[in-house]
């Protein structure tokens, strides 16, 4: 099963995780850049303050100006109110809804997000977000057409193979292969492909030092 994990914190993972992900069919990932003190370059909101509204609006404007899609992280707290405010800011921007991925949705927010026309980001995280069974139930209720399933794989108990496990469960529960292919592959490719910069044809790297592709001893 081919997999594009559209939001996963790989700085939390090990080399063994990368190998296991590849063996499971993962061929592309997008890592949020705000982890471990890195500069935050994806819009996000948590407390819904005026300052966050201003920052979100500015980043949506940047995306519109440069012809890029935007991934928007919805609040951890009071999620439905946070989603509604987020959608208000999106509608006030120059970026069309179909170029916006609303991430970290759950059962309380997915319907309104779907009705907005945005892409729907759902994170598999057994303790803090959604487990595989809940994810499959959401996909059965709302369909896979706009959904991007991601593993998140950040703090606490998490699994970098969460997206693949959702696909396996969907097949076991009677989803078609085409339906299963949408969330882990087709939809992420379509959403991020709106940038015009997505290139999935990556040439193999020759090993240069004892099986390690990192160049060593170079000036």
N, C-alpha and C positions, 0 to 999 in steps of 0.2 A: 504494500500500500504506500503510494507516494504521499509525502507530507511536507508542507510548508508551514512551519510554526511561526505565526505572525507577531508574537509578542512573548519573548521568553528571556529571563535574566540569566544569560550564560555565564556571567561572572560568578554565579553561585555554584557552578557545576565543575566537574573534573574531566580529565582526559577520558576516563572510562565512560563518562556520560556521553561525550561526543561519539565515541565508538559505538555505544549501545544505540544512540539515536540514529546513526547512519545505518546500522544493521536493521533497524526497525523501519527504514524507508524515509527518514528525514533528509531532505535534500536542500532546504533553505530555511533560514531563520531571520527574524528581525529582533534585535535586542534594544530595548529602551535605553537611551543614553544617560538617564538621570540616576543610575545606580552607583553606589559607592562614592558619592560626592561628585560624580561627573556632572557637567553642565546639563541643565534640563532643556531639551530642545523639542520635546513633544508637549502640546498643551495639556494641562491638568488642573483639576480643581478639587479641593477637599473641604474647605470651610465655607466656600461660597461668599467670600468677602469681595468688596468692590475692587480691591487690588487684584484679586484673582480674575475677576471679570475683565479688567483692563488688560491683563497679561494674555488671557485667552483670546480676546478680540484681536490683539496685536499679532499673535502668532497665526491666527486664522487668516488675517490680512496678508501676512508674509506668504503663507501657502498659496493664497489666491494670486498674489503678484508673481509668484514663480511657477505657477501651474502645477502645484504639488497637492497630493491628498494630505489630509491631516488625521492623525490618531489622537483622540481625546479621551483621557483617563477620567472616568466619572468618580464622584466622591465615594469614599468608604462609608461615610455616615449619611443618614437621611437620604438614601439613594434616589428615591423617586423625586423629591424636591430638587435634588442636585441635577438629575437628568433634565428636568423641565427647565431649570435655569440654563443649563448647558445648551439645550436646544434653542432657547431664546437667543443666546449669544451667537449660535451658528446661523440662525435665520437673519440676524442683524448684519451678518458679515457678507462679503462678496463671494465666499466660497460656497458652491452648490452643495446641498445635502448629500448628493450621491458621491461627492469627493471626501466625505467625512466618515471615519470609522469611530464609532462610540464604543469604548472598551469597558470591560469589567461590569457588564450587565448581569442581571439575574432575573428570577421569576417576576419580581415586582416592577422591573423597568423594561423588559424586552419588548412588550407589546407597543408601548408608546414610542420606543426607539424605532421599531420596525415601521410603524405608521408614518414616521418622519421622513422615510426614504434613505436614511443613513445606512451604512454598513454596520453590522452588529458584531461586537467582539465579546466572546464568552470565554472565561478562563477556567480551566480545570485545576482546581486546588482543593483537596478534600477537606481541609480545616477552615479556610477563610473565604472560599468562594463557592465553587460548584463541583460535586463529584461526578463520575462518569454516568451514573444512573440518572441524576437530575439533568445532566446535559442532554442525554438521549431523550428524556421526556420533553424538554424544551424544544428540541429539534422536531419531535413528532407533533407537538402542538402548533408550532409556528412555521415549520418548514425550514429547509436548509438554504433557501435561495440567497439570503443576504448575510449569512452567518460566517464568521471566521472563528474557528475554535483554536485556542492557544493553551499552552501548558503553564505559562507564568513561571513556575519553578523557582520561586524566590524564597521567602522566609518560611520557617516552620517545616512541617512535613510536606514535601512536594515531590513531583515526579516529572522529569523531563520527557517521559514517554506518555504523558497524559493524553495528548492529542491522538496518538496512535491507539491508545486503549479505548477512547471514545469511538473511533472508527470500527474497531473490532466488536465492541458492544452493539453498535448500530447494525452491523451485518448479522450478528446473532439474533437481534430483535426483528429482523425482516426488512430493514431498509435496503433499497437497491444499491448496487455498486455505484451507479451514477450519483445517487443521493449522498452516499458516503464520501465520494470523491470531491464534492463541493466544499464542505467545511474545512477539511485538511489541505486542500490543494487549489481547486479552481477559483474559489472566492478570494483567497489571499493573492493569487496571481493577478486576478482582475482588479482588485482594490489597489494594490501597490503598483500594478502596471499602469495606473492612471498617471503616474509620474512621467511615463515615457522613458524611464531610466532603468527599469528592472531588466537585468540580464541573468538568465538562469543557465546559460551555456558557458560554464566555467571550465577552462582547460585544466587537465590534471597537472599537478606539480611534481616534478622529479625529486626524489629524495636526494639530499646532498650530504648528509652526515649521519651514518649509522641509522638509517631509516627515518631521520628527522628532517623535515622540509625546511627548517629554519637555517638560514645561511649563517655560518660561523666563521670567525676569523677574518671577516671582510673589513676593509678600511671604510 
